């Protein structure tokens, strides 16, 4: 499933089926989809992740500091609103906990999120503008635990949501976004990710 998602996103980015002239930038854009100015963005960041995990009729919170990255393809609807399809990748969560009588259980979790995001910018500043963002989609998760050298795991596809608050530094042909982000995944008893990232958007 993840290979299909990655291939589909790469195809969308690599094949500009709609061409035309943009209207919101000083220079014409190379791509134009339904008269919306398109862009591609990449970003990296770090976050604190918390997974509420159930094992042996006991729930414990597993935590770790991880890295994350994302790529997205989107379009500006107007001067303040933009929408995008984002693929987010997270490094592995790894932590140990005691679940009742079962001691020192090692839990690992990896996930990749596919989200549809909407961002709204505020203010009339030409270069620096605050923004808020909301997104929803699916998370592809691989979660496993190891007890006495025996590993057992499960892969699943679950609902995911994202919220963001940040600043955009608009340079006309590209923009830099600095944001605090929160991700939620409806897996186990809930996975929560709090972090920050910096990204760059290239206007086409």
SEVOZA-506352 format. One record per residue: chain; residue in three letters; residue number from 1; x negated, y negated, z of N, C-alpha, C in turn. Coordinates in steps of 0.05 Angstrom, whole numbers. Each point is the difference from the previous one (the first is absolute). Layout:
BEGIN
+------+------+-----+--------+--------+--------+--------+--------+--------+--------+--------+--------+
! unit ! code ! pos !   n.px !   n.py !   n.pz !  ca.px !  ca.py !  ca.pz !   c.px !   c.py !   c.pz !
+------+------+-----+--------+--------+--------+--------+--------+--------+--------+--------+--------+
!    A !  ALA ! NUM !      X !      Y !      Z !      X !      Y !      Z !      X !      Y !      Z !
...
+------+------+-----+--------+--------+--------+--------+--------+--------+--------+--------+--------+
This chain:
BEGIN
+------+------+-----+--------+--------+--------+--------+--------+--------+--------+--------+--------+
! unit ! code ! pos !   n.px !   n.py !   n.pz !  ca.px !  ca.py !  ca.pz !   c.px !   c.py !   c.pz !
+------+------+-----+--------+--------+--------+--------+--------+--------+--------+--------+--------+
!    A !  UNK !   1 !    -17 !     24 !      0 !     17 !    -24 !      0 !    -17 !    -25 !      0 !
!    A !  UNK !   2 !    -22 !      0 !     17 !    -16 !    -24 !      1 !    -15 !     -5 !    -26 !
!    A !  UNK !   3 !     -8 !     22 !    -14 !    -14 !     -3 !    -25 !     19 !    -12 !    -21 !
!    A !  UNK !   4 !     26 !      7 !      1 !     19 !    -11 !    -18 !      4 !    -30 !      5 !
!    A !  UNK !   5 !      2 !     -7 !     26 !      3 !    -28 !      7 !    -23 !    -17 !     -9 !
!    A !  UNK !   6 !    -25 !     10 !      5 !    -24 !    -15 !     -8 !     -1 !     -3 !    -30 !
!    A !  UNK !   7 !      6 !     21 !    -14 !     -1 !     -1 !    -30 !     20 !    -19 !    -11 !
!    A !  UNK !   8 !     24 !      0 !     12 !     22 !    -18 !     -9 !     -8 !    -29 !      4 !
!    A !  UNK !   9 !    -11 !     -6 !     24 !     -8 !    -28 !      5 !    -23 !     -8 !    -18 !
!    A !  UNK !  10 !    -19 !     17 !     -5 !    -22 !     -6 !    -18 !     10 !     -6 !    -28 !
!    A !  UNK !  11 !     21 !     16 !     -9 !     11 !     -4 !    -27 !     14 !    -27 !     -2 !
!    A !  UNK !  12 !     14 !     -8 !     21 !     14 !    -26 !     -1 !    -20 !    -22 !     -2 !
!    A !  UNK !  13 !    -22 !      2 !     16 !    -20 !    -21 !      0 !    -15 !     -1 !    -26 !
!    A !  UNK !  14 !     -6 !     23 !    -12 !    -17 !      1 !    -24 !     14 !     -5 !    -26 !
!    A !  UNK !  15 !     27 !      1 !      0 !     14 !     -2 !    -25 !     20 !    -23 !      0 !
!    A !  UNK !  16 !     -9 !    -24 !     -6 !     18 !    -23 !      0 !     19 !      1 !    -24 !
!    A !  UNK !  17 !     22 !     12 !      3 !     19 !      4 !    -23 !     13 !    -26 !     -8 !
!    A !  UNK !  18 !      1 !    -19 !     19 !     14 !    -25 !     -6 !    -21 !    -23 !     -2 !
!    A !  UNK !  19 !     -1 !    -14 !    -22 !    -20 !    -21 !     -3 !     15 !    -26 !     -5 !
!    A !  UNK !  20 !    -12 !    -23 !      8 !     12 !    -26 !     -5 !    -16 !    -21 !     14 !
!    A !  UNK !  21 !     12 !    -23 !      3 !    -13 !    -23 !     13 !     14 !     -6 !     26 !
!    A !  UNK !  22 !    -17 !     -5 !     21 !     10 !     -7 !     26 !      8 !    -29 !      1 !
!    A !  UNK !  23 !     14 !     -8 !     21 !     10 !    -27 !      2 !     -8 !    -14 !     26 !
!    A !  UNK !  24 !     -9 !     15 !     21 !     -5 !    -12 !     25 !    -29 !     -8 !      5 !
!    A !  UNK !  25 !    -18 !      9 !    -18 !    -28 !     -6 !      3 !     -8 !    -21 !    -21 !
!    A !  UNK !  26 !    -23 !    -13 !      5 !     -9 !    -21 !    -19 !     -7 !     12 !    -27 !
!    A !  UNK !  27 !    -10 !     25 !      0 !     -7 !     13 !    -25 !     20 !     23 !     -5 !
!    A !  UNK !  28 !      5 !      6 !    -26 !     19 !     23 !     -5 !    -11 !     26 !     12 !
!    A !  UNK !  29 !     17 !     16 !     10 !     -8 !     26 !     11 !     -3 !     20 !    -23 !
!    A !  UNK !  30 !    -15 !     20 !      4 !     -5 !     21 !    -20 !     24 !     19 !     -1 !
!    A !  UNK !  31 !     10 !      7 !     24 !     24 !     17 !      2 !     24 !    -16 !      9 !
!    A !  UNK !  32 !     23 !      9 !     -9 !     25 !    -13 !      9 !     22 !     21 !     -2 !
!    A !  UNK !  33 !     12 !      6 !     23 !     21 !     21 !      1 !     27 !    -13 !      6 !
!    A !  UNK !  34 !     18 !      0 !    -19 !     26 !    -13 !      3 !     -3 !    -29 !      9 !
!    A !  UNK !  35 !    -20 !    -14 !    -11 !     -5 !    -28 !      7 !     -9 !     -4 !     29 !
!    A !  UNK !  36 !    -11 !     21 !     12 !    -11 !     -2 !     27 !    -31 !      3 !     -2 !
!    A !  UNK !  37 !    -15 !    -18 !     13 !    -29 !      2 !      0 !     -9 !     23 !     17 !
!    A !  UNK !  38 !    -16 !     18 !    -12 !     -9 !     24 !     13 !    -27 !     -3 !     13 !
!    A !  UNK !  39 !     -6 !     17 !     19 !    -26 !      0 !     13 !     -7 !     28 !      9 !
!    A !  UNK !  40 !    -26 !      4 !      6 !    -10 !     24 !     13 !    -16 !     -8 !     24 !
!    A !  UNK !  41 !      3 !     14 !     22 !    -14 !     -7 !     25 !    -14 !     24 !     12 !
!    A !  UNK !  42 !    -22 !     -5 !     14 !    -14 !     21 !     15 !     -6 !    -12 !     28 !
!    A !  UNK !  43 !      0 !     16 !     20 !     -6 !    -10 !     27 !    -12 !     22 !     18 !
!    A !  UNK !  44 !    -14 !     -9 !     21 !    -12 !     18 !     19 !      5 !    -11 !     28 !
!    A !  UNK !  45 !      0 !     17 !     20 !      4 !     -9 !     27 !     -5 !     22 !     21 !
!    A !  UNK !  46 !      5 !     -7 !     25 !     -3 !     19 !     22 !     25 !     -2 !     17 !
!    A !  UNK !  47 !      6 !     22 !     15 !     24 !     -1 !     16 !     -2 !     20 !     23 !
!    A !  UNK !  48 !     18 !     -5 !     19 !      4 !     18 !     23 !     25 !     16 !     -5 !
!    A !  UNK !  49 !     -3 !     27 !      1 !     22 !     18 !     -7 !      8 !     16 !     24 !
!    A !  UNK !  50 !     26 !      4 !      2 !     11 !     16 !     23 !     20 !     20 !    -12 !
!    A !  UNK !  51 !     -4 !     26 !      7 !     17 !     21 !     -8 !     12 !     14 !     24 !
!    A !  UNK !  52 !     26 !      0 !      3 !     14 !     14 !     22 !      5 !     29 !     -9 !
!    A !  UNK !  53 !    -16 !     18 !     11 !     -1 !     28 !     -9 !     13 !     19 !     20 !
!    A !  UNK !  54 !     16 !     18 !    -11 !     13 !     21 !     17 !    -14 !     27 !     -4 !
!    A !  UNK !  55 !     -7 !     12 !     23 !    -11 !     27 !     -1 !      5 !     13 !     27 !
!    A !  UNK !  56 !      7 !     25 !      0 !      5 !     15 !     25 !     20 !    -13 !     18 !
!    A !  UNK !  57 !     21 !    -11 !    -13 !     22 !    -13 !     15 !    -10 !    -25 !     15 !
!    A !  UNK !  58 !    -21 !    -12 !     -9 !    -11 !    -24 !     13 !     -7 !    -20 !    -22 !
!    A !  UNK !  59 !      6 !    -26 !      6 !     -7 !    -21 !    -19 !    -23 !    -17 !     12 !
!    A !  UNK !  60 !    -20 !     -5 !    -17 !    -23 !    -17 !      8 !     -6 !    -20 !    -22 !
!    A !  UNK !  61 !    -12 !    -22 !      7 !     -8 !    -21 !    -19 !    -29 !      4 !     -8 !
!    A !  UNK !  62 !     -5 !      3 !    -26 !    -27 !      2 !    -11 !     -7 !    -26 !    -13 !
!    A !  UNK !  63 !    -24 !    -10 !      6 !     -8 !    -26 !    -11 !    -27 !      1 !    -12 !
!    A !  UNK !  64 !     -5 !    -19 !    -18 !    -27 !     -1 !    -13 !     -2 !    -27 !    -15 !
!    A !  UNK !  65 !    -24 !     -8 !     -6 !     -5 !    -23 !    -17 !     -7 !     11 !    -28 !
!    A !  UNK !  66 !     13 !     -9 !    -20 !     -4 !     11 !    -27 !     -4 !    -23 !    -20 !
!    A !  UNK !  67 !     -8 !      8 !    -24 !     -2 !    -19 !    -23 !     23 !      5 !    -19 !
!    A !  UNK !  68 !      7 !    -21 !    -15 !     21 !      3 !    -20 !     -7 !    -17 !    -25 !
!    A !  UNK !  69 !     12 !      8 !    -21 !     -3 !    -14 !    -25 !     25 !      2 !    -17 !
!    A !  UNK !  70 !      4 !    -19 !    -18 !     25 !      1 !    -16 !     -5 !    -12 !    -28 !
!    A !  UNK !  71 !     15 !     10 !    -19 !      1 !    -12 !    -27 !     29 !     -5 !     -6 !
!    A !  UNK !  72 !      6 !    -21 !    -15 !     28 !     -6 !     -6 !      2 !    -13 !    -27 !
!    A !  UNK !  73 !     23 !      4 !    -13 !      7 !    -13 !    -25 !     26 !    -14 !      5 !
!    A !  UNK !  74 !      1 !    -27 !     -5 !     25 !    -15 !      5 !      5 !    -22 !    -19 !
!    A !  UNK !  75 !     20 !    -16 !      7 !      8 !    -23 !    -16 !     11 !    -23 !     17 !
!    A !  UNK !  76 !     -6 !    -24 !     -8 !     11 !    -24 !     13 !     27 !     -6 !    -12 !
!    A !  UNK !  77 !     20 !      0 !     18 !     27 !     -7 !     -9 !      3 !    -30 !     -4 !
!    A !  UNK !  78 !    -11 !    -15 !     19 !     -1 !    -30 !     -2 !    -24 !     -9 !     16 !
!    A !  UNK !  79 !      0 !    -25 !      7 !    -24 !    -11 !     14 !     -3 !     10 !     28 !
!    A !  UNK !  80 !     21 !     11 !     12 !     -2 !      8 !     28 !      5 !     30 !      4 !
!    A !  UNK !  81 !     12 !     14 !    -20 !      8 !     28 !      4 !    -16 !     18 !    -19 !
!    A !  UNK !  82 !    -10 !     22 !     10 !    -13 !     20 !    -17 !      7 !     28 !     10 !
!    A !  UNK !  83 !     -1 !     19 !    -18 !      6 !     28 !      6 !    -21 !     18 !    -12 !
!    A !  UNK !  84 !     -5 !     23 !     13 !    -22 !     17 !     -9 !      5 !     29 !      8 !
!    A !  UNK !  85 !    -14 !     18 !    -14 !     -1 !     28 !      6 !    -28 !      5 !     11 !
!    A !  UNK !  86 !     -2 !     10 !     25 !    -26 !      3 !     13 !     -6 !     29 !      8 !
!    A !  UNK !  87 !    -25 !      8 !     -5 !    -10 !     26 !      9 !    -21 !     -5 !     21 !
!    A !  UNK !  88 !      5 !      9 !     25 !    -18 !     -4 !     22 !    -12 !     26 !      9 !
!    A !  UNK !  89 !    -26 !     -1 !      5 !    -15 !     24 !      9 !    -13 !     -5 !     27 !
!    A !  UNK !  90 !      2 !     19 !     18 !    -10 !     -3 !     27 !    -21 !     22 !      6 !
!    A !  UNK !  91 !    -20 !     -8 !     16 !    -19 !     20 !      8 !     12 !     18 !     22 !
!    A !  UNK !  92 !    -14 !     21 !      8 !     11 !     20 !     18 !      2 !     -9 !     29 !
!    A !  UNK !  93 !     24 !      4 !     12 !      3 !     -2 !     29 !     -9 !     26 !     12 !
!    A !  UNK !  94 !    -16 !     -3 !     22 !    -10 !     24 !     14 !     -1 !     -6 !     30 !
!    A !  UNK !  95 !     14 !     16 !     16 !      0 !     -5 !     29 !      6 !     27 !     14 !
!    A !  UNK !  96 !     -6 !      1 !     26 !      4 !     23 !     16 !     19 !     -7 !     24 !
!    A !  UNK !  97 !     17 !     19 !      7 !     18 !     -4 !     23 !      7 !     26 !     13 !
!    A !  UNK !  98 !     10 !     -1 !     25 !     10 !     23 !     14 !     30 !      1 !     -3 !
!    A !  UNK !  99 !     11 !     23 !     -9 !     29 !      3 !     -2 !      9 !     20 !     21 !
!    A !  UNK ! 100 !      7 !    -10 !     23 !      8 !     18 !     22 !    -23 !     18 !      8 !
!    A !  UNK ! 101 !      5 !     26 !     -1 !    -20 !     20 !      8 !    -21 !      4 !    -22 !
!    A !  UNK ! 102 !      6 !     -9 !    -24 !    -19 !      3 !    -22 !    -19 !    -24 !      0 !
!    A !  UNK ! 103 !    -26 !      5 !      5 !    -19 !    -21 !      3 !    -16 !     -5 !    -25 !
!    A !  UNK ! 104 !     -9 !    -25 !     -3 !    -19 !     -8 !    -21 !      9 !      8 !    -28 !
!    A !  UNK ! 105 !     24 !     -8 !     -7 !     10 !      5 !    -27 !    -10 !    -22 !    -19 !
!    A !  UNK ! 106 !    -13 !      7 !    -21 !     -9 !    -19 !    -20 !     21 !     -4 !    -21 !
!    A !  UNK ! 107 !      8 !    -25 !     -4 !     20 !     -6 !    -20 !    -12 !    -18 !    -22 !
!    A !  UNK ! 108 !      5 !      6 !    -25 !     -9 !    -15 !    -23 !     24 !     -8 !    -17 !
!    A !  UNK ! 109 !     -2 !    -24 !    -12 !     22 !    -10 !    -17 !    -12 !    -17 !    -22 !
!    A !  UNK ! 110 !     10 !      5 !    -24 !     -7 !    -16 !    -24 !     25 !     -7 !    -14 !
!    A !  UNK ! 111 !      1 !    -24 !    -12 !     24 !     -8 !    -15 !     -7 !    -19 !    -23 !
!    A !  UNK ! 112 !     18 !      1 !    -20 !     -1 !    -18 !    -22 !     29 !    -11 !     -4 !
!    A !  UNK ! 113 !      3 !    -26 !     -2 !     26 !    -12 !     -1 !      5 !    -12 !    -28 !
!    A !  UNK ! 114 !     24 !      3 !    -10 !      9 !    -13 !    -24 !     24 !    -18 !      7 !
!    A !  UNK ! 115 !     -4 !    -26 !     -2 !     20 !    -20 !     10 !      8 !    -19 !    -22 !
!    A !  UNK ! 116 !     25 !     -9 !      2 !      9 !    -23 !    -16 !      2 !    -24 !     19 !
!    A !  UNK ! 117 !    -16 !    -20 !     -6 !     -2 !    -23 !     18 !     11 !    -26 !    -12 !
!    A !  UNK ! 118 !     10 !    -17 !     18 !      9 !    -27 !     -8 !    -13 !    -20 !     18 !
!    A !  UNK ! 119 !    -12 !    -21 !    -11 !    -13 !    -21 !     15 !     12 !    -27 !     -6 !
!    A !  UNK ! 120 !      3 !    -16 !     21 !     10 !    -27 !     -2 !    -20 !    -19 !     11 !
!    A !  UNK ! 121 !     -8 !    -20 !    -16 !    -19 !    -20 !      8 !     15 !    -25 !      9 !
!    A !  UNK ! 122 !    -11 !    -16 !     19 !     13 !    -23 !     11 !    -18 !    -25 !     -4 !
!    A !  UNK ! 123 !     12 !    -23 !      0 !    -15 !    -25 !     -2 !     -5 !     -8 !    -28 !
!    A !  UNK ! 124 !     -7 !    -25 !     -3 !     -5 !    -12 !    -27 !    -30 !     -6 !     -4 !
!    A !  UNK ! 125 !    -17 !     13 !     15 !    -28 !     -4 !     -3 !    -10 !     14 !    -26 !
!    A !  UNK ! 126 !    -18 !    -13 !    -14 !     -9 !     10 !    -26 !    -19 !     24 !      4 !
!    A !  UNK ! 127 !    -17 !     -1 !     20 !    -21 !     21 !      2 !      6 !     20 !     22 !
!    A !  UNK ! 128 !      7 !     -9 !     24 !      4 !     18 !     23 !     30 !      1 !      8 !
!    A !  UNK ! 129 !     11 !     24 !      0 !     28 !      3 !      7 !      4 !     25 !     18 !
!    A !  UNK ! 130 !     16 !     -3 !     21 !      7 !     24 !     17 !     20 !     17 !    -15 !
!    A !  UNK ! 131 !      1 !     26 !      8 !     20 !     18 !    -12 !      8 !     21 !     20 !
!    A !  UNK ! 132 !     23 !     12 !     -6 !     10 !     24 !     14 !      6 !     21 !    -21 !
!    A !  UNK ! 133 !     -3 !     25 !      8 !      5 !     22 !    -18 !     15 !     23 !     13 !
!    A !  UNK ! 134 !     17 !     13 !    -15 !     14 !     24 !      8 !     -2 !     21 !    -22 !
!    A !  UNK ! 135 !     -2 !     25 !      9 !     -2 !     21 !    -20 !     12 !     26 !     10 !
!    A !  UNK ! 136 !      8 !     17 !    -18 !     11 !     26 !      7 !     -7 !     20 !    -22 !
!    A !  UNK ! 137 !     -2 !     25 !      8 !     -7 !     21 !    -19 !     -4 !     27 !     13 !
!    A !  UNK ! 138 !    -20 !     15 !     -8 !     -5 !     26 !     10 !    -29 !      3 !      8 !
!    A !  UNK ! 139 !     -5 !     18 !     20 !    -27 !      7 !      8 !     -5 !     29 !     -4 !
!    A !  UNK ! 140 !    -22 !      7 !    -12 !     -8 !     28 !     -3 !    -20 !      7 !     22 !
!    A !  UNK ! 141 !      8 !     16 !     19 !    -16 !      5 !     24 !    -10 !     29 !      1 !
!    A !  UNK ! 142 !    -24 !      3 !     12 !    -12 !     26 !      6 !     -8 !     -1 !     29 !
!    A !  UNK ! 143 !     14 !     15 !     18 !     -5 !     -1 !     28 !     -6 !     29 !     10 !
!    A !  UNK ! 144 !    -22 !      2 !     15 !     -7 !     27 !     10 !    -10 !     -2 !     29 !
!    A !  UNK ! 145 !      1 !     22 !     14 !    -12 !      2 !     27 !    -17 !     25 !      2 !
!    A !  UNK ! 146 !    -20 !     -1 !     17 !    -19 !     22 !      3 !      0 !      8 !     30 !
!    A !  UNK ! 147 !      5 !     25 !      5 !      0 !     11 !     27 !    -18 !     25 !      0 !
!    A !  UNK ! 148 !    -20 !      0 !     17 !    -19 !     23 !      3 !    -11 !      9 !    -27 !
!    A !  UNK ! 149 !     -6 !    -20 !    -17 !    -12 !      6 !    -26 !     19 !      7 !    -22 !
!    A !  UNK ! 150 !     26 !      2 !      7 !     21 !      7 !    -20 !     14 !    -26 !     -9 !
!    A !  UNK ! 151 !      0 !     -5 !    -26 !     13 !    -25 !    -10 !     26 !      7 !    -14 !
!    A !  UNK ! 152 !     20 !    -17 !      6 !     27 !      3 !    -12 !      9 !    -27 !     -8 !
!    A !  UNK ! 153 !     10 !     -3 !    -25 !      8 !    -26 !    -10 !     24 !      1 !    -17 !
!    A !  UNK ! 154 !      9 !    -24 !     -8 !     24 !     -3 !    -16 !     -1 !    -25 !    -16 !
!    A !  UNK ! 155 !      8 !      2 !    -26 !      1 !    -24 !    -17 !     30 !     -7 !     -4 !
!    A !  UNK ! 156 !      5 !    -26 !     -1 !     28 !     -8 !     -3 !      1 !    -27 !    -13 !
!    A !  UNK ! 157 !     24 !     -7 !    -10 !      5 !    -26 !    -13 !     22 !    -14 !     17 !
!    A !  UNK ! 158 !     -6 !    -23 !     11 !     18 !    -13 !     19 !      4 !    -30 !     -8 !
!    A !  UNK ! 159 !     21 !    -11 !     12 !      6 !    -29 !     -4 !    -22 !    -16 !     13 !
!    A !  UNK ! 160 !     -8 !    -22 !    -14 !    -20 !    -19 !     10 !     10 !    -28 !     -4 !
!    A !  UNK ! 161 !     -9 !    -18 !     18 !      7 !    -28 !     -1 !    -25 !    -17 !      7 !
!    A !  UNK ! 162 !      0 !    -25 !    -10 !    -23 !    -18 !      4 !     10 !    -28 !      6 !
!    A !  UNK ! 163 !    -14 !    -14 !     18 !      5 !    -28 !      4 !    -26 !    -15 !      1 !
!    A !  UNK ! 164 !     -1 !    -24 !    -11 !    -26 !    -15 !     -2 !      5 !    -30 !      5 !
!    A !  UNK ! 165 !    -21 !    -12 !     11 !      0 !    -29 !      5 !    -28 !    -10 !     -6 !
!    A !  UNK ! 166 !     -2 !    -21 !    -18 !    -27 !     -8 !     -7 !     -1 !    -27 !    -14 !
!    A !  UNK ! 167 !    -24 !     -4 !    -13 !     -5 !    -25 !    -15 !    -10 !      7 !    -28 !
!    A !  UNK ! 168 !      9 !    -15 !    -19 !     -9 !      3 !    -28 !    -17 !    -24 !     -7 !
!    A !  UNK ! 169 !    -23 !      5 !    -12 !    -18 !    -21 !    -10 !      1 !      2 !    -30 !
!    A !  UNK ! 170 !     16 !    -17 !    -12 !      6 !      1 !    -29 !    -21 !    -15 !    -16 !
!    A !  UNK ! 171 !    -13 !     15 !    -18 !    -21 !    -12 !    -18 !      9 !      0 !    -29 !
!    A !  UNK ! 172 !     26 !      0 !     -5 !     13 !      0 !    -26 !     -3 !     26 !    -15 !
!    A !  UNK ! 173 !    -24 !      8 !     -8 !     -4 !     25 !    -15 !     -2 !     24 !     19 !
!    A !  UNK ! 174 !     -6 !     -5 !     25 !     -1 !     21 !     19 !      7 !    -12 !     28 !
!    A !  UNK ! 175 !      7 !     17 !     18 !      8 !     -8 !     27 !    -12 !     19 !     20 !
!    A !  UNK ! 176 !     -7 !    -11 !     24 !    -10 !     16 !     22 !     22 !      1 !     22 !
!    A !  UNK ! 177 !      7 !     24 !      9 !     20 !      3 !     20 !    -13 !     12 !     26 !
!    A !  UNK ! 178 !      5 !    -14 !     22 !    -10 !      9 !     26 !     25 !      6 !     17 !
!    A !  UNK ! 179 !      4 !     24 !     10 !     25 !      7 !     13 !     -4 !     19 !     24 !
!    A !  UNK ! 180 !     19 !     -3 !     18 !      4 !     20 !     21 !     23 !     18 !     -9 !
!    A !  UNK ! 181 !     -4 !     26 !      3 !     20 !     19 !    -11 !      8 !     21 !     21 !
!    A !  UNK ! 182 !     25 !      8 !     -2 !     10 !     22 !     16 !     13 !     21 !    -18 !
!    A !  UNK ! 183 !     -7 !     25 !      4 !     11 !     22 !    -15 !     14 !     20 !     19 !
!    A !  UNK ! 184 !     23 !      9 !     -8 !     14 !     20 !     15 !      7 !     24 !    -19 !
!    A !  UNK ! 185 !     -4 !     24 !     11 !      6 !     24 !    -15 !     18 !     18 !     18 !
!    A !  UNK ! 186 !     21 !     10 !    -11 !     19 !     16 !     15 !     -9 !     29 !      0 !
!    A !  UNK ! 187 !    -22 !      6 !     13 !    -11 !     26 !      2 !     -5 !      7 !     29 !
!    A !  UNK ! 188 !      4 !     26 !      7 !     -1 !      8 !     28 !     19 !    -18 !     17 !
!    A !  UNK ! 189 !    -11 !    -12 !     22 !     17 !    -19 !     15 !     -7 !    -29 !     -6 !
!    A !  UNK ! 190 !    -12 !     -4 !    -23 !     -6 !    -27 !    -10 !    -29 !     -6 !     -2 !
!    A !  UNK ! 191 !     -9 !    -11 !    -23 !    -27 !     -8 !     -4 !      0 !    -30 !     -4 !
!    A !  UNK ! 192 !    -17 !    -14 !     16 !     -2 !    -29 !     -1 !    -28 !     -9 !     -7 !
!    A !  UNK ! 193 !     -3 !    -19 !    -18 !    -27 !     -9 !     -8 !      0 !    -30 !      1 !
!    A !  UNK ! 194 !    -18 !    -12 !     16 !     -3 !    -29 !      3 !    -28 !     -8 !    -10 !
!    A !  UNK ! 195 !     -1 !    -18 !    -19 !    -27 !     -8 !    -10 !      0 !    -26 !    -15 !
!    A !  UNK ! 196 !    -22 !     -4 !    -13 !     -3 !    -24 !    -17 !    -16 !      7 !    -24 !
!    A !  UNK ! 197 !      4 !    -15 !    -22 !    -15 !      5 !    -24 !     -4 !    -26 !    -16 !
!    A !  UNK ! 198 !    -18 !      2 !    -19 !     -5 !    -22 !    -19 !      2 !     12 !    -28 !
!    A !  UNK ! 199 !     13 !    -14 !    -17 !      4 !     10 !    -28 !     -3 !    -23 !    -20 !
!    A !  UNK ! 200 !     -3 !      8 !    -25 !     -2 !    -19 !    -21 !     19 !      8 !    -23 !
!    A !  UNK ! 201 !     15 !    -19 !    -10 !     19 !      4 !    -21 !    -11 !    -13 !    -26 !
!    A !  UNK ! 202 !      0 !     15 !    -21 !     -9 !    -10 !    -26 !     25 !     -5 !    -18 !
!    A !  UNK ! 203 !      4 !    -25 !     -9 !     23 !     -6 !    -16 !     -6 !      7 !    -29 !
!    A !  UNK ! 204 !     20 !     12 !    -14 !     -3 !      7 !    -28 !     19 !    -15 !    -17 !
+------+------+-----+--------+--------+--------+--------+--------+--------+--------+--------+--------+
